[in-house]
Amino acid sequence: MRKVNSENKVESIRTLIMLSVMFPGAGQVANGDTVKGVITIAISALLFVDIIVHSFIITYPLFGMWLAGKTPIIDEKTLMPLRTLLVVITIALVIWVWALVDTVIVGKKRLAESFIEGN
């Protein structure tokens, strides 16, 4: 049996946190929750693409008017994608925080189990 000391335990939790911070779902995959991690990664990737698309939809007309020397007009055509973008960003942040918290909770639980089994 492999012994797990508290220093390795802290380092493993740090690694899981860094994975989850960089890419939501990666911490779940590292914890062994492959299905949950892949679903989280897929949803996060789709939300990222949606954020990029809505950012382009919002900025392209405004930037075009600015380049043409006209004053950009903020109207309903601009505000609707902006509202959608804010909702998508909020959903993405909630999923990101959930993935981080889930990674830490499950990681600590699994490391505690391995620590108990290792002694």
Secondary structure, 3 states (H helix, E strand, C coil): CCCCCHHHHHHHHHHHHHHHHHCCCHHHHHHCCHHHHHHHHHHHHHHHHHHHHHHHHHHHHHHHHHHCCCCCCCCHHHHHHHHHHHHHHHHHHHHHHHHHHHHHHHHHHHHHHHHHHHC
